[in-house]
Amino acid sequence: METHLAAWIKGTPAGDEAEPILRACVHCGFCNATCPTYQLLGDELDGPRGRIYQIKQMLEGAEPSSSTQLHLDRCLTCMNCETTCPSGVRYARLVEIGRAEIGKRVPRSLLDSTKRNVLRGVLTRRWIFDPAVRLGRALRPLLPHGLRDKLPPARAAGACPQRSHSRRVLLLNGCVQPALIPAIDAATARVLDSLDIEVVIDAQSGCCGAIDHHMNAHDAACAKARRNIDTWWPRLDAGVEAIVINASGCGAMVKDYGHLLRYDAAYADKAARVSSLTRDLSEFLAPLASTLAQRCRPTATRVAFHPPCTLQHTQKIRGAVETILTALGAQLVAVADSHLCCGSAGTYTLLQPELSQQLRARKLENLQAGKPELILSANIGCLTHLETGAGVPVRHWIEWVDRRIDIHPDK
């Protein structure tokens, strides 16, 4: 697509990245066929092709409006369009640039700005979020519907292993997941321990920065990335072999640290190394599936697996979880449109609740059509989003694996 960037952005890092992306787009429209918001709204401006055109106009000098901002806000950044695109357009990078630029030109309302700042401030700080979750659960019947949806019932995490092993991996000390569903990290530690791999969680690490990043708070996201790098660096030098992430949204973000900090002279090389050593939990365990199966009790559970967008489209990991589940005897039921987003997308459920709930209804209908005994997924946001409306239990896939391990006789 012919592109003529405005003088104010031409030659800048953002302009140099945006221009080849814009030129790669041939406006074929294949992306609209797999765009969740376009499917719901049928508006060209709410599909990838239309959003690309709006960003192009802005970067060429046209003044954006609050309407432009709304169409960009409605994008889930699920990256299904990137999977579909025959031209390899890096849409997510372009939207990131577009949102940053429109944020400088179109002020948000006081209510919208306050809501976004509160969400970033609460969700990314454990010292606020943890007690807020406990209070929210105590007052759950009184909460607005949208907040109740984000608060799954508490369930016990179980004991964490105490053994040491020569093989060690780092696990992110995340923000939302440890408070909402601590059983996920505990199950991860037990499964890896059964394979003689020790999990190390450094208390000084924390939120990966994804919430800030996707809400256009670039500096805050970079600060969190630097904090995690500084915390993990001595551990990596001491022989920890990988950073294993059991929330696919966080994994996608940590794998992006190299790009995020590429212009930071003090951190660029370290960030690149951290990204290169980061593995999704399924990516790390898939080669060990047969060994893991030897440690598990047989089962014939009917399972519907929901692959999060951050796993299948952002990290481009497909089939790894399914390989593990199948090796352990799960009967995977077919799920129509498994490539489509469930509507969670981080804070999207709170910022775009109507669209989010429509997408959840579609997703749950497809997930439950094969009458599974439970639904499994790989990201905390998807789990909490789907769990409220599901007619069967919704769990992280590693929780299901953990319950198969023979070394847990109480299970």
C-alpha positions, 0 to 999 in steps of 0.5 A, spaced: 500 500 500 502 506 497 504 510 504 507 517 505 508 519 512 507 526 515 514 529 517 513 529 524 513 521 524 517 520 518 524 518 520 523 516 527 523 509 530 515 509 530 515 511 523 521 507 521 517 501 524 510 503 521 512 504 514 514 497 512 508 494 515 503 499 512 506 498 505 506 490 506 498 491 507 494 489 500 487 491 503 485 484 501 480 483 507 482 476 509 483 479 516 476 481 516 474 474 516 477 472 522 476 478 526 472 478 532 469 485 532 468 485 525 464 479 525 460 482 531 459 489 528 460 488 521 463 495 520 469 496 516 472 500 521 472 495 526 476 490 522 483 490 521 483 493 514 479 499 516 483 500 522 490 499 518 487 505 514 485 509 519 492 509 522 495 510 515 491 516 515 493 519 522 500 517 520 500 521 514 497 527 517 490 527 518 487 529 525 484 523 528 478 523 532 474 520 538 471 515 533 478 513 531 480 512 538 474 508 539 475 503 533 482 502 536 480 501 543 475 495 540 480 491 537 482 485 542 489 485 539 488 477 539 492 477 532 488 472 529 488 477 523 496 476 523 495 468 523 490 469 517 494 475 513 497 472 506 502 478 506 505 477 513 502 484 516 505 485 523 498 488 525 499 488 532 505 493 532 502 497 527 496 498 532 501 499 538 504 505 534 497 507 532 494 507 539 500 511 542 500 516 537 492 517 538 493 518 545 497 524 544 492 527 540 485 525 542 484 526 550 480 521 553 474 523 558 475 524 565 471 518 567 475 513 561 482 516 564 480 515 571 477 507 570 484 506 566 488 509 571 485 505 577 485 498 573 492 499 572 494 501 579 490 496 582 491 490 577 498 490 577 500 491 584 500 485 589 499 489 595 493 492 593 490 487 589 491 481 593 487 484 599 482 487 594 480 480 592 479 477 599 474 483 600 471 482 593 470 475 595 467 477 602 462 482 598 461 478 592 453 478 592 454 486 592 459 487 586 457 489 579 456 484 574 462 485 571 466 485 577 463 478 579 465 475 573 472 477 574 472 473 581 472 466 581 470 462 587 477 461 591 480 454 591 485 451 595 492 451 592 495 445 595 502 444 598 508 446 594 514 441 593 520 442 598 525 438 594 531 441 591 533 439 584 539 440 579 535 443 574 531 449 576 527 454 572 524 461 574 516 462 574 514 469 574 511 472 581 505 475 577 500 480 579 493 477 578 494 470 578 497 468 584 491 472 588 485 469 583 487 462 582 494 460 586 493 453 585 495 454 578 502 456 580 502 450 585 500 445 580 506 447 576 511 447 581 508 440 583 508 437 576 515 440 574 518 437 581 515 430 579 520 431 573 526 433 577 525 440 576 525 445 581 521 451 580 524 458 583 519 464 584 523 470 586 519 475 590 522 481 587 519 479 580 512 481 579 507 484 574 510 482 567 507 489 564 502 487 559 496 490 562 500 497 562 503 496 555 496 494 552 493 500 555 498 505 552 502 506 558 509 504 555 514 507 560 510 503 566 511 497 562 518 498 561 519 499 568 516 493 570 520 489 564 527 492 567 525 490 574 524 483 572 530 483 568 534 485 574 531 480 579 532 474 574 539 476 572 543 473 577 539 467 577 540 466 570 547 467 571 547 462 577 544 456 572 537 457 571 535 454 565 529 457 563 523 462 565 517 458 564 511 462 564 504 458 565 500 464 563 500 465 556 499 473 556 504 474 560 509 469 556 507 473 550 509 479 554 516 477 557 518 474 550 517 481 547 522 484 552 527 484 547 523 488 542 520 493 548 527 495 550 531 495 544 533 502 544 535 502 551 543 501 551 543 499 558 538 493 558 537 491 550 542 485 550 539 483 557 532 483 555 534 480 548 537 474 553 531 474 557 526 473 551 530 468 548 530 464 555 522 464 556 518 458 554 511 457 555 509 452 560 506 447 554 512 449 550 517 447 555 513 440 557 511 438 550 518 434 549 517 431 556 510 428 555 511 421 554 516 421 561 510 425 564 505 420 562 509 414 565 508 418 572 500 419 571 494 415 572 490 413 566 484 417 565 479 418 559 476 425 561 472 428 555 476 435 555 475 441 551 481 445 550 481 453 549 487 455 546 488 463 548 490 468 543 496 469 546 498 462 545 496 460 538 497 467 535 502 471 539 507 466 541 504 461 535 504 455 539 499 450 537 498 443 539 503 443 545 498 443 550 494 438 546 500 433 545 501 433 553 493 432 554 493 426 549 499 423 552 495 423 559 489 420 556 484 426 555 479 425 550 479 432 546 473 434 543 472 438 537 471 445 538 468 449 532 472 456 531 477 454 536 482 460 533 477 465 535 478 470 541 473 468 547 473 476 549 477 476 555 483 480 552 486 483 559 482 489 561 477 488 555 472 485 559 471 491 563 472 496 558 468 493 552 463 489 556 458 488 551 462 485 546 466 481 551 460 478 553 457 476 546 464 473 544 464 469 551 457 466 549 459 464 542 466 461 545 462 457 550 457 455 546 462 452 541 466 449 547 460 445 550 457 443 544 461 436 544 459 435 552 466 435 555 466 434 562 471 440 563 474 446 559 481 447 560 485 453 558 492 456 558 491 463 561 488 466 567 484 472 563 481 466 559 479 462 565 476 467 569 472 470 563 469 463 561 468 460 568 462 464 570 458 462 564 460 455 563 456 449 565 462 445 567 468 446 571 474 451 567 481 450 569 488 451 567 490 445 563 496 444 568 491 443 574 488 437 570 495 434 569 497 435 576 491 431 578 493 425 574 500 425 578 501 419 582 505 422 587 499 425 589 495 420 593 490 425 596 488 426 589 
